[in-house]
Amino acid sequence: MAAELPGASYHQADLGDEAALRGLVADVLKQQGRLDVLINNAGESARIPHTDLKAATPAVWRRMLEINLIAPFVLIAEAETALRMSAEGGRPASVVNIGTHSGVRPKGASIPYATAKAGLHHATRLLALALGPAIRVNCVAPGLVETPMSAGWPEATELWKTKAPMRRPAQPEDIADLVAALCGNDYVTGEIVIADGGLNLT
């Protein structure tokens, strides 16, 4: 993918490794020289029935919080200085976190996952207050998106095909278009935009 975009670079990091997280921002700045936008898109889910409380072990809770809440916060903290420098050019910098509709309503693959993402939603609002006006912080909260991570979950697919007004799960492009719109708008901040094909209406 990066090879198709002139000037693009690819940097890999383990979100569970704090040193790697901090090094990721430094590596990007070393390669690109500036940072205008940060998309916290990486995440991890655990599929556990909500009624199976013992399966939601402390280890699962720690992993879900580490990857889905703490890692995005650390990346934003590491990127803050570079994002503020970008804003000196006249346009606010942009952070977009990727949450989930289950962080808004009591649904989702597991209670630890949904709770971690709900925390990310609230952190989005707090950061929008803390970092504005130089840095805008928003969140997109998708429902089911057809990716390898969601494969093998026929119950969820059937739910979206029968109950959501749009009668289908999202495609990655649906979410990417919304993220791009938030990056391009210089005024919107602190918003949690649900993108679940209207399932939240049912």
GUTOR-343472 format. One record per atom (N, C-alpha, C): residue number from 1; residue in one letter; atom name; x, y, z. Coordinates in steps of 0.001 Angstrom, whole numbers. Each point is the difference from the previous one (the first is absolute). Last residue first. Layout:
<atoms>
nr,rest,atom,u,v,w
NUM,a,CA,X,Y,Z $
...
</atoms>
This chain:
<atoms>
nr,rest,atom,u,v,w
202,t,N,-32515,1137,16352 $
202,t,CA,-956,-1104,211 $
202,t,C,-11,-437,1468 $
201,l,N,2920,3345,-2042 $
201,l,CA,-1362,520,16 $
201,l,C,-1016,-1071,388 $
200,n,N,4763,-750,-713 $
200,n,CA,-269,615,1299 $
200,n,C,-1413,552,114 $
199,l,N,1738,-1793,-4101 $
199,l,CA,-413,-1045,943 $
199,l,C,-332,578,1367 $
198,g,N,1644,2236,-4229 $
198,g,CA,-1276,289,641 $
198,g,C,-459,-1056,991 $
197,g,N,4248,90,-2406 $
197,g,CA,-1074,-257,-936 $
197,g,C,-1377,194,601 $
196,d,N,4192,997,2236 $
196,d,CA,-402,-1412,75 $
196,d,C,-1177,-310,-913 $
195,a,N,3267,3939,1933 $
195,a,CA,-88,-425,-1398 $
195,a,C,-351,-1486,-27 $
194,i,N,383,4705,3500 $
194,i,CA,-363,-1407,-140 $
194,i,C,-204,-319,-1478 $
193,v,N,2971,3800,2701 $
193,v,CA,-885,-187,-1149 $
193,v,C,-271,-1494,-169 $
192,i,N,1707,3750,3781 $
192,i,CA,8,-1455,-178 $
192,i,C,-1025,-284,-1101 $
191,e,N,2977,4748,1401 $
191,e,CA,-1191,-742,-411 $
191,e,C,259,-1508,-75 $
190,g,N,2944,4080,931 $
190,g,CA,-653,-600,1147 $
190,g,C,-1218,-838,-332 $
189,t,N,1315,3696,-3562 $
189,t,CA,883,-645,976 $
189,t,C,-835,-555,1152 $
188,v,N,-109,2899,-5196 $
188,v,CA,-619,-1028,839 $
188,v,C,1034,-608,948 $
187,y,N,1184,3346,-3370 $
187,y,CA,-808,539,1096 $
187,y,C,-495,-1055,975 $
186,d,N,2513,-317,-4415 $
186,d,CA,831,698,980 $
186,d,C,-761,473,1245 $
185,n,N,-255,-4185,-3828 $
185,n,CA,-819,1065,582 $
185,n,C,764,656,1139 $
184,g,N,1691,-3824,-2435 $
184,g,CA,-71,1153,-895 $
184,g,C,-787,1171,550 $
183,c,N,484,-4265,2266 $
183,c,CA,1336,607,-135 $
183,c,C,-64,1288,-812 $
182,l,N,-3910,-2560,397 $
182,l,CA,323,633,1284 $
182,l,C,1372,661,-43 $
181,a,N,-1333,-2461,-3763 $
181,a,CA,-841,1194,135 $
181,a,C,296,723,1307 $
180,a,N,2103,-4139,-801 $
180,a,CA,570,1048,-855 $
180,a,C,-804,1289,114 $
179,v,N,-1664,-3791,2207 $
179,v,CA,1223,467,654 $
179,v,C,619,1143,-796 $
178,l,N,-3639,-2178,-1929 $
178,l,CA,-427,818,1136 $
178,l,C,1198,563,762 $
177,d,N,781,-2995,-3551 $
177,d,CA,-558,1255,-529 $
177,d,C,-411,936,1134 $
176,a,N,1463,-4371,1091 $
176,a,CA,1116,850,-436 $
176,a,C,-498,1338,-527 $
175,i,N,-3140,-3360,1133 $
175,i,CA,585,607,1197 $
175,i,C,1128,957,-383 $
174,d,N,-2051,-2436,-3426 $
174,d,CA,-1033,821,639 $
174,d,C,564,744,1203 $
173,e,N,2661,-3205,-2286 $
173,e,CA,-48,1298,-673 $
173,e,C,-1053,920,617 $
172,p,N,470,-4573,1451 $
172,p,CA,1057,893,501 $
172,p,C,-50,1394,-616 $
171,q,N,-4597,-2497,270 $
171,q,CA,1250,-320,-675 $
171,q,C,1079,937,556 $
170,a,N,-4680,-1620,2634 $
170,a,CA,809,1009,-691 $
170,a,C,1138,-658,-773 $
169,p,N,-4663,-2680,841 $
169,p,CA,1122,531,782 $
169,p,C,725,1073,-816 $
168,r,N,-5244,-736,-960 $
168,r,CA,1318,-595,-259 $
168,r,C,1001,501,1019 $
167,r,N,-4655,1649,-617 $
167,r,CA,-64,-1420,-349 $
167,r,C,1340,-610,-415 $
166,m,N,-1761,4543,1635 $
166,m,CA,784,-115,-1239 $
166,m,C,132,-1446,-458 $
165,p,N,-2316,1081,4111 $
165,p,CA,-686,626,-1130 $
165,p,C,761,-124,-1318 $
164,a,N,563,-3726,3840 $
164,a,CA,500,1353,-277 $
164,a,C,-758,602,-1176 $
163,k,N,-902,-4550,1392 $
163,k,CA,-491,1006,936 $
163,k,C,453,1427,-309 $
162,t,N,1207,-4099,-2588 $
162,t,CA,-1442,-67,238 $
162,t,C,-536,1151,842 $
161,k,N,4686,-664,-1224 $
161,k,CA,-737,-181,-1254 $
161,k,C,-1512,40,203 $
160,w,N,3025,242,3711 $
160,w,CA,80,1215,-821 $
160,w,C,-821,-131,-1276 $
159,l,N,236,-3767,2847 $
159,l,CA,-635,1118,701 $
159,l,C,1,1245,-859 $
158,e,N,2365,-3776,-1508 $
158,e,CA,-1447,-148,-179 $
158,e,C,-754,1147,675 $
157,t,N,4632,-221,659 $
157,t,CA,-290,327,-1403 $
157,t,C,-1495,-64,-265 $
156,a,N,1529,-1388,4208 $
156,a,CA,84,1457,-150 $
156,a,C,-334,421,-1424 $
155,e,N,186,-4588,927 $
155,e,CA,-1110,598,737 $
155,e,C,-20,1516,-156 $
154,p,N,3590,-2690,-1819 $
154,p,CA,-1224,57,-810 $
154,p,C,-1177,644,713 $
153,w,N,5306,-151,222 $
153,w,CA,-972,422,1003 $
153,w,C,-1353,156,-697 $
152,g,N,4397,-934,-2110 $
152,g,CA,-372,-1106,864 $
152,g,C,-945,376,1119 $
151,a,N,2951,3931,-1846 $
151,a,CA,-391,-1215,-720 $
151,a,C,-357,-1103,994 $
150,s,N,1759,4512,924 $
150,s,CA,-1412,-295,260 $
150,s,C,-476,-1263,-700 $
149,m,N,4503,1644,-443 $
149,m,CA,-230,-59,1437 $
149,m,C,-1447,-381,329 $
148,p,N,1494,780,-4549 $
148,p,CA,401,-1311,536 $
148,p,C,-276,-139,1495 $
147,t,N,-3210,3382,-2304 $
147,t,CA,1457,-118,-48 $
147,t,C,363,-1407,470 $
146,e,N,-4485,3312,-520 $
146,e,CA,438,-1242,-630 $
146,e,C,1516,33,-206 $
145,v,N,-2973,2416,3931 $
145,v,CA,692,322,-1242 $
145,v,C,533,-1307,-579 $
144,l,N,-3839,1829,3972 $
144,l,CA,731,-1091,-648 $
144,l,C,594,475,-1317 $
143,g,N,-953,4013,2727 $
143,g,CA,-566,-1278,384 $
143,g,C,838,-1091,-640 $
142,p,N,2089,4950,1228 $
142,p,CA,-663,-899,-950 $
142,p,C,-754,-1113,707 $
141,a,N,1863,5027,1164 $
141,a,CA,-416,-1208,719 $
141,a,C,-746,-923,-956 $
140,v,N,3724,4452,181 $
140,v,CA,-985,-702,-812 $
140,v,C,-292,-1324,693 $
139,c,N,2078,5011,1811 $
139,c,CA,-39,-1462,22 $
139,c,C,-1080,-493,-950 $
138,n,N,3479,4697,1211 $
138,n,CA,-1310,-582,-242 $
138,n,C,101,-1519,18 $
137,v,N,2893,4978,948 $
137,v,CA,-41,-1431,319 $
137,v,C,-1436,-491,-151 $
136,r,N,3681,4428,-1375 $
136,r,CA,-1365,-501,112 $
136,r,C,56,-1506,262 $
135,i,N,3610,4217,872 $
135,i,CA,-184,-1390,-405 $
135,i,C,-1458,-382,218 $
134,a,N,1377,4469,836 $
134,a,CA,1060,-411,-927 $
134,a,C,-229,-1403,-555 $
133,p,N,-2640,2697,3374 $
133,p,CA,-463,-111,-1385 $
133,p,C,1042,-539,-975 $
132,g,N,-700,-2702,3821 $
132,g,CA,-474,1038,-915 $
132,g,C,543,1371,382 $
131,l,N,723,-4137,2544 $
131,l,CA,950,287,-1072 $
131,l,C,-466,1074,-973 $
130,a,N,-2522,-1721,3936 $
130,a,CA,1367,269,457 $
130,a,C,904,525,-1111 $
129,l,N,-4576,-1353,-818 $
129,l,CA,40,1171,873 $
129,l,C,1429,390,351 $
128,a,N,-616,-3901,-2453 $
128,a,CA,-440,1124,-837 $
128,a,C,14,1291,806 $
127,l,N,862,-4027,2235 $
127,l,CA,1156,478,-765 $
127,l,C,-377,1160,-916 $
126,l,N,-3423,-2155,2465 $
126,l,CA,920,674,924 $
126,l,C,1191,590,-748 $
125,r,N,-3036,-2612,-2446 $
125,r,CA,-612,1265,404 $
125,r,C,928,790,922 $
124,t,N,1393,-4308,-1296 $
124,t,CA,-85,867,-1185 $
124,t,C,-549,1370,387 $
123,a,N,-7,-3465,3184 $
123,a,CA,1320,634,-130 $
123,a,C,27,943,-1195 $
122,h,N,-3810,-2621,567 $
122,h,CA,38,1088,986 $
122,h,C,1347,721,-32 $
121,h,N,-522,-3726,-2849 $
121,h,CA,-955,1044,-371 $
121,h,C,84,1183,975 $
120,l,N,2476,-3829,990 $
120,l,CA,617,767,-1087 $
120,l,C,-929,1117,-469 $
119,g,N,-1656,-3025,3175 $
119,g,CA,1013,861,598 $
119,g,C,690,857,-1044 $
118,a,N,-2920,-3242,-1481 $
118,a,CA,-772,1087,619 $
118,a,C,943,976,693 $
117,k,N,1890,-3876,-1738 $
117,k,CA,-321,948,-1059 $
117,k,C,-868,1146,518 $
116,a,N,1076,-3482,2982 $
116,a,CA,1239,683,-396 $
116,a,C,-271,1052,-1070 $
115,t,N,-3574,-2773,1278 $
115,t,CA,338,959,1055 $
115,t,C,1267,781,-332 $
114,a,N,-1413,-3522,-2848 $
114,a,CA,-922,1127,-85 $
114,a,C,339,1078,1022 $
113,y,N,2529,-4006,138 $
113,y,CA,249,746,-1234 $
113,y,C,-883,1238,-70 $
112,p,N,-653,-3009,3640 $
112,p,CA,1276,735,94 $
112,p,C,302,833,-1244 $
111,i,N,-3961,-2720,-45 $
111,i,CA,-99,1136,918 $
111,i,C,1345,723,133 $
110,s,N,-1068,-2571,-4581 $
110,s,CA,222,-350,1404 $
110,s,C,-144,1252,851 $
109,a,N,-1197,-34,-4639 $
109,a,CA,615,-1316,63 $
109,a,C,238,-465,1427 $
108,g,N,-4014,3611,-1020 $
108,g,CA,1406,-211,-313 $
108,g,C,514,-1391,277 $
107,k,N,-3887,3762,2176 $
107,k,CA,134,-1072,-986 $
107,k,C,1471,-355,-119 $
106,p,N,-2992,3888,2342 $
106,p,CA,490,-1234,636 $
106,p,C,-29,-1203,-930 $
105,r,N,969,5226,-1509 $
105,r,CA,-1163,-775,439 $
105,r,C,486,-1355,511 $
104,v,N,3223,3137,-1231 $
104,v,CA,-1087,945,186 $
104,v,C,-1250,-704,533 $
103,g,N,4048,-2175,-1330 $
103,g,CA,437,898,1059 $
103,g,C,-1057,1028,341 $
102,s,N,-474,-3094,-3573 $
102,s,CA,-232,-674,1279 $
102,s,C,590,770,1177 $
101,h,N,599,1372,-4541 $
101,h,CA,-1378,287,424 $
101,h,C,-298,-669,1341 $
100,t,N,5035,1411,-1055 $
100,t,CA,-965,-1009,-431 $
100,t,C,-1388,399,467 $
99,g,N,5106,2475,-1198 $
99,g,CA,-666,-663,1110 $
99,g,C,-899,-1113,-502 $
98,i,N,4369,3182,-1656 $
98,i,CA,-1009,-939,-476 $
98,i,C,-544,-764,1197 $
97,n,N,2343,5191,-694 $
97,n,CA,34,-1315,644 $
97,n,C,-1087,-878,-604 $
96,v,N,2825,4564,-1641 $
96,v,CA,-1254,-746,-86 $
96,v,C,222,-1372,632 $
95,v,N,2359,5317,-321 $
95,v,CA,85,-1368,503 $
95,v,C,-1371,-629,-171 $
94,s,N,2796,4640,-2114 $
94,s,CA,-1160,-849,223 $
94,s,C,392,-1362,549 $
93,a,N,1632,5735,-530 $
93,a,CA,317,-1397,-257 $
93,a,C,-1204,-853,400 $
92,p,N,-491,5195,-1631 $
92,p,CA,188,-888,1146 $
92,p,C,365,-1406,-447 $
91,r,N,1404,4359,-2831 $
91,r,CA,-1110,-950,125 $
91,r,C,204,-856,1240 $
90,g,N,3211,3352,-1103 $
90,g,CA,-1277,668,-227 $
90,g,C,-1216,-895,88 $
89,g,N,4905,-773,903 $
89,g,CA,-146,358,-1413 $
89,g,C,-1349,611,-329 $
88,e,N,1253,-1840,4286 $
88,e,CA,561,1342,-175 $
88,e,C,-84,461,-1451 $
87,a,N,-1190,-4425,1477 $
87,a,CA,-1074,992,101 $
87,a,C,505,1421,-158 $
86,s,N,3048,-3685,157 $
86,s,CA,-757,-2,-1253 $
86,s,C,-1061,1095,5 $
85,m,N,2360,-767,3959 $
85,m,CA,850,678,-986 $
85,m,C,-693,69,-1348 $
84,r,N,-2084,-2465,3372 $
84,r,CA,-84,1436,284 $
84,r,C,860,807,-980 $
83,l,N,231,-4673,-244 $
83,l,CA,-1300,454,-472 $
83,l,C,-187,1494,256 $
82,a,N,3864,-2104,1681 $
82,a,CA,55,89,-1462 $
82,a,C,-1321,494,-572 $
81,t,N,203,-746,4658 $
81,t,CA,910,1091,-378 $
81,t,C,38,181,-1510 $
80,e,N,-2601,-3664,1786 $
80,e,CA,-534,1334,275 $
80,e,C,910,1127,-488 $
79,a,N,475,-5046,-30 $
79,a,CA,-132,780,-1235 $
79,a,C,-365,1459,256 $
78,e,N,430,-3277,3531 $
78,e,CA,1290,62,-701 $
78,e,C,-57,923,-1210 $
77,a,N,-3979,-831,2386 $
77,a,CA,930,757,850 $
77,a,C,1352,161,-684 $
76,i,N,-3204,-2706,-2112 $
76,i,CA,-399,1418,-58 $
76,i,C,957,851,818 $
75,l,N,613,-4632,189 $
75,l,CA,359,517,-1325 $
75,l,C,-376,1477,-137 $
74,v,N,-1291,-2265,3938 $
74,v,CA,1457,189,-41 $
74,v,C,428,579,-1346 $
73,f,N,-4533,-1176,487 $
73,f,CA,330,1167,821 $
73,f,C,1497,285,-42 $
72,p,N,-1604,-3905,-2188 $
72,p,CA,-356,1238,-702 $
72,p,C,347,1253,795 $
71,a,N,795,-4160,2214 $
71,a,CA,880,227,-1156 $
71,a,C,-391,1244,-805 $
70,i,N,-2780,-1415,3659 $
70,i,CA,1272,572,435 $
70,i,C,907,308,-1190 $
69,l,N,-4268,-2030,-918 $
69,l,CA,-129,1279,701 $
69,l,C,1350,630,328 $
68,n,N,-612,-4292,-2338 $
68,n,CA,-1091,824,-509 $
68,n,C,-157,1362,669 $
67,i,N,3413,-3436,1169 $
67,i,CA,22,201,-1450 $
67,i,C,-1000,1059,-448 $
66,e,N,340,-1163,4677 $
66,e,CA,1335,361,-495 $
66,e,C,-39,374,-1477 $
65,l,N,-3922,-1710,2123 $
65,l,CA,289,1378,393 $
65,l,C,1335,470,-564 $
64,m,N,-1198,-4488,-727 $
64,m,CA,-946,879,-692 $
64,m,C,248,1469,338 $
63,r,N,2565,-3292,2276 $
63,r,CA,348,59,-1423 $
63,r,C,-918,962,-749 $
62,r,N,-906,-851,4561 $
62,r,CA,1242,778,-154 $
62,r,C,374,140,-1472 $
61,w,N,-3747,-2706,1076 $
61,w,CA,-245,1419,271 $
61,w,C,1251,842,-235 $
60,v,N,454,-4648,-264 $
60,v,CA,-749,517,-1151 $
60,v,C,-274,1487,181 $
59,a,N,1979,-2184,3590 $
59,a,CA,951,81,-1117 $
59,a,C,-677,539,-1252 $
58,p,N,-2620,-858,3884 $
58,p,CA,815,1211,117 $
58,p,C,1004,148,-1138 $
57,t,N,-4234,-2870,-1279 $
57,t,CA,1003,-41,1060 $
57,t,C,723,1339,122 $
56,a,N,-4424,-2153,-2099 $
56,a,CA,580,1345,-103 $
56,a,C,1002,180,1139 $
55,a,N,-2466,-3914,-124 $
55,a,CA,860,-17,-1187 $
55,a,C,655,1360,-236 $
54,k,N,-3220,-642,3478 $
54,k,CA,1298,-572,349 $
54,k,C,949,-64,-1198 $
53,l,N,-4570,1513,-487 $
53,l,CA,846,956,719 $
53,l,C,1385,-558,300 $
52,d,N,-4041,-773,-3442 $
52,d,CA,1079,-874,494 $
52,d,C,1040,854,716 $
51,t,N,-3833,1824,-2287 $
51,t,CA,-449,-693,1201 $
51,t,C,1072,-902,611 $
50,h,N,575,2445,-4131 $
50,h,CA,-109,957,1106 $
50,h,C,-414,-676,1309 $
49,p,N,2873,-2444,-3948 $
49,p,CA,-1396,294,340 $
49,p,C,-91,891,1235 $
48,i,N,4204,214,-3249 $
48,i,CA,-396,-717,1217 $
48,i,C,-1467,324,282 $
47,r,N,4334,1132,-3521 $
47,r,CA,-1397,-410,-125 $
47,r,C,-361,-900,1181 $
46,a,N,3658,4144,-1033 $
46,a,CA,-106,-1326,602 $
46,a,C,-1467,-372,-23 $
45,s,N,3597,3755,-2766 $
45,s,CA,-1260,-392,624 $
45,s,C,134,-1376,638 $
44,e,N,3169,4592,-1771 $
44,e,CA,-103,-1441,180 $
44,e,C,-1293,-306,735 $
43,g,N,2755,4181,-3224 $
43,g,CA,-727,-430,1180 $
43,g,C,-42,-1512,72 $
42,a,N,1604,4875,-3076 $
42,a,CA,326,-1351,443 $
42,a,C,-781,-340,1262 $
41,n,N,-152,4361,-2044 $
41,n,CA,-867,-996,-631 $
41,n,C,280,-1416,493 $
40,n,N,952,5409,700 $
40,n,CA,180,-1152,881 $
40,n,C,-969,-1095,-428 $
39,i,N,2346,4422,-2462 $
39,i,CA,-1178,-858,19 $
39,i,C,312,-1200,881 $
38,l,N,1990,5281,-989 $
38,l,CA,224,-1285,655 $
38,l,C,-1325,-750,31 $
37,v,N,2574,4516,-2726 $
37,v,CA,-1180,-791,327 $
37,v,C,437,-1287,684 $
36,d,N,3209,3294,-1314 $
36,d,CA,-1205,825,-73 $
36,d,C,-1236,-720,531 $
35,l,N,5765,24,126 $
35,l,CA,-1164,-838,257 $
35,l,C,-1226,905,74 $
34,r,N,5651,-212,-1926 $
34,r,CA,-1132,698,603 $
34,r,C,-1132,-987,213 $
33,g,N,4279,-1354,-1801 $
33,g,CA,333,1363,393 $
33,g,C,-1119,782,654 $
32,q,N,850,-4792,-1912 $
32,q,CA,-870,952,-697 $
32,q,C,261,1456,376 $
31,q,N,2539,-3807,1859 $
31,q,CA,-177,-285,-1429 $
31,q,C,-709,1134,-733 $
30,k,N,670,208,4694 $
30,k,CA,1326,-80,-614 $
30,k,C,-117,-187,-1500 $
29,l,N,-3922,-100,2587 $
29,l,CA,535,1361,-115 $
29,l,C,1369,9,-655 $
28,v,N,-1971,-4168,910 $
28,v,CA,-768,700,-1032 $
28,v,C,550,1407,-204 $
27,d,N,1846,-2546,3487 $
27,d,CA,386,-537,-1311 $
27,d,C,-719,719,-1135 $
26,a,N,-1161,1047,4479 $
26,a,CA,1343,499,-319 $
26,a,C,439,-475,-1380 $
25,v,N,-4023,-1664,1722 $
25,v,CA,-140,1409,-360 $
25,v,C,1352,581,-403 $
24,l,N,48,-4423,1557 $
24,l,CA,-750,107,-1252 $
24,l,C,-123,1444,-454 $
23,g,N,1941,-1334,4237 $
23,g,CA,913,7,-1138 $
23,g,C,-711,183,-1329 $
22,r,N,-2459,-477,3999 $
22,r,CA,694,1293,21 $
22,r,C,956,109,-1187 $
21,l,N,-2255,-4083,543 $
21,l,CA,-953,1077,-254 $
21,l,C,704,1350,-89 $
20,a,N,2489,-3750,1308 $
20,a,CA,-269,-24,-1438 $
20,a,C,-982,1099,-384 $
19,a,N,914,-638,4547 $
19,a,CA,1180,545,-671 $
19,a,C,-211,61,-1506 $
18,e,N,-3352,-2056,2646 $
18,e,CA,38,1450,179 $
18,e,C,1193,642,-707 $
17,d,N,-2847,-4448,-1185 $
17,d,CA,1368,302,422 $
17,d,C,158,1516,85 $
16,g,N,-3904,-2258,-1688 $
16,g,CA,129,-423,1383 $
16,g,C,1361,302,601 $
15,l,N,-1199,803,-4589 $
15,l,CA,-705,947,861 $
15,l,C,47,-395,1462 $
14,d,N,3518,-857,-4086 $
14,d,CA,-862,-784,863 $
14,d,C,-675,953,984 $
13,a,N,1914,1231,-5101 $
13,a,CA,238,65,1443 $
13,a,C,-1016,-875,718 $
12,q,N,2152,1907,-5272 $
12,q,CA,-692,-1021,779 $
12,q,C,337,140,1477 $
11,h,N,-126,3067,-4890 $
11,h,CA,671,-182,1286 $
11,h,C,-818,-969,838 $
10,y,N,698,2242,-5368 $
10,y,CA,-696,-971,832 $
10,y,C,806,-239,1266 $
9,s,N,-689,4195,-3999 $
9,s,CA,898,-916,701 $
9,s,C,-809,-878,933 $
8,a,N,-436,3634,-4707 $
8,a,CA,-557,-696,1164 $
8,a,C,1052,-902,624 $
7,g,N,484,2678,-4106 $
7,g,CA,364,656,1249 $
7,g,C,-533,-683,1238 $
6,p,N,-2542,-1071,-4420 $
6,p,CA,1317,647,16 $
6,p,C,249,726,1328 $
5,l,N,-3115,-4317,-834 $
5,l,CA,-143,1411,357 $
5,l,C,1372,657,69 $
4,e,N,-734,-4692,-815 $
4,e,CA,-880,634,-975 $
4,e,C,-125,1508,225 $
3,a,N,2437,-2956,2924 $
3,a,CA,725,125,-1258 $
3,a,C,-833,704,-1064 $
2,a,N,-1817,-1154,4277 $
2,a,CA,852,1187,69 $
2,a,C,727,228,-1313 $
1,m,N,-2613,-3922,354 $
1,m,CA,-825,1199,0 $
1,m,C,864,1256,0 $
</atoms>
